Amino acid sequence: MSGEVLIESAAILDYLDDIVGPSRALLPVAGEPRRRCLRILASATAACDKAIAISYERRRPSERIFVDWIARCRMQLDAALAELDSFIRSSWPIHDRLMQTDITTACMLGYVRRVEPGALQDGRYPYLEELAARCEEDSAFKACPQAA
């Protein structure tokens, strides 16, 4: 190892993909398939970021909570979830194993369920729910239970 310091999950995962090679990498190596996956990952991490912002804002003393900020973050969360649901319906990358798009999206959805469950009511995102259920049945997911 060169002593290079990696401090962000995407950079670390990219490094690991490089080590294991294209046949075991969690993202396509190049081209349109890679860009599509990166767009999906951007939407999934954006959704997670908005759920985190809402959760933190609600922890403030009630007189200091910015309701308009929560509403804005909720709109952005809903937009990211809708985009992901649409991706799954129309152009989700299909592989014979879990890939980073699947893992990140399913983990994000689990987090949103915990901190902003109202965003997922009424089966609004059936394709996301189906993806998450498939991932959660995978042995790799079962081996890494989420903390309560």
C-alpha positions in Angstrom: 0.0 0.0 0.0 1.3 3.5 -0.9 0.2 5.2 2.3 -2.6 6.9 0.4 -5.3 8.1 2.9 -8.9 7.5 1.8 -11.6 9.2 4.0 -14.9 8.7 2.2 -16.9 5.5 1.6 -17.0 5.9 -2.2 -13.3 6.4 -2.4 -12.6 3.4 -0.2 -15.0 1.2 -2.2 -13.5 2.4 -5.4 -10.0 1.4 -4.1 -11.3 -2.1 -3.0 -12.9 -2.5 -6.5 -9.5 -1.8 -8.0 -7.9 -4.4 -5.8 -10.4 -7.2 -6.5 -10.6 -6.5 -10.2 -13.6 -6.1 -12.6 -15.0 -9.6 -12.1 -15.6 -9.0 -8.4 -16.0 -5.2 -8.3 -19.2 -3.7 -6.9 -19.4 -1.1 -9.7 -18.8 -1.4 -13.5 -15.3 -0.3 -14.4 -16.2 2.3 -17.0 -18.6 3.8 -19.5 -22.3 4.3 -19.4 -22.9 1.4 -17.0 -20.6 3.0 -14.5 -22.1 6.5 -14.9 -25.6 5.1 -14.5 -24.6 3.3 -11.3 -22.9 6.5 -10.0 -26.1 8.4 -10.6 -28.1 5.8 -8.7 -25.6 6.0 -5.8 -25.8 9.8 -5.8 -29.6 9.6 -5.5 -29.4 7.0 -2.7 -26.8 9.0 -0.7 -28.8 12.2 -1.3 -31.9 10.5 0.1 -29.9 9.4 3.1 -28.4 12.9 3.6 -31.9 14.4 3.7 -33.2 11.8 6.1 -30.2 12.6 8.4 -30.9 16.3 8.1 -34.5 15.8 9.1 -33.5 13.6 12.0 -31.0 16.1 13.3 -33.4 19.0 13.0 -36.0 17.2 15.0 -33.5 16.7 17.9 -33.3 20.4 18.4 -35.3 22.1 21.2 -38.9 22.4 19.9 -38.7 26.2 19.8 -35.6 26.1 17.6 -36.9 23.6 15.0 -37.2 25.0 11.5 -40.3 23.4 10.2 -39.7 25.0 6.7 -36.3 23.3 6.6 -37.8 19.9 7.5 -40.4 20.4 4.7 -37.7 21.3 2.2 -35.6 18.3 3.1 -38.7 16.1 3.0 -39.4 17.3 -0.6 -35.8 16.5 -1.6 -36.0 13.1 0.2 -39.3 12.3 -1.6 -37.8 13.4 -5.0 -34.7 11.1 -4.5 -36.9 8.2 -3.4 -39.2 8.7 -6.5 -36.2 8.8 -8.8 -34.7 5.6 -7.3 -38.1 3.8 -7.6 -38.2 4.9 -11.3 -34.7 3.7 -11.9 -35.6 0.3 -10.5 -38.7 0.1 -12.6 -37.0 1.1 -15.9 -33.2 0.9 -15.9 -31.7 -0.6 -12.8 -28.5 -2.5 -13.5 -29.1 -6.2 -13.4 -26.3 -8.5 -12.1 -26.1 -12.0 -10.9 -25.0 -10.8 -7.4 -25.3 -7.8 -5.1 -23.7 -4.7 -6.4 -23.0 -1.3 -4.7 -26.2 0.2 -6.1 -28.3 -2.5 -4.4 -26.4 -2.4 -1.1 -26.4 1.4 -0.8 -30.0 1.7 -1.8 -31.2 -1.0 0.5 -29.2 0.4 3.5 -30.5 3.9 2.8 -34.1 2.6 2.8 -33.6 0.8 6.1 -32.3 4.1 7.6 -35.2 6.1 6.2 -37.6 3.5 7.6 -36.1 4.2 11.1 -35.9 8.0 11.1 -38.5 9.1 8.6 -41.0 6.3 8.2 -43.7 8.6 7.0 -41.8 9.1 3.8 -42.5 5.4 2.9 -46.2 5.1 3.7 -48.9 3.7 1.4 -46.6 1.7 -0.8 -45.4 4.9 -2.5 -42.2 3.2 -3.7 -43.0 -0.4 -4.5 -39.9 -1.1 -6.5 -37.7 0.3 -3.8 -39.5 -1.9 -1.2 -39.1 -5.0 -3.5 -35.3 -4.3 -4.0 -34.8 -3.8 -0.2 -36.7 -7.0 0.6 -34.5 -9.0 -2.0 -31.4 -7.5 -0.5 -32.4 -8.3 3.1 -33.0 -11.9 2.1 -29.4 -12.2 0.8 -27.0 -14.1 3.0 -24.5 -11.2 3.0 -27.2 -8.8 4.4 -28.3 -11.4 7.0 -24.7 -11.7 8.1 -24.6 -8.0 8.9 -27.7 -7.1 10.9 -28.5 -3.5 11.3 -28.2 -2.1 14.8 -31.5 -1.0 16.4 
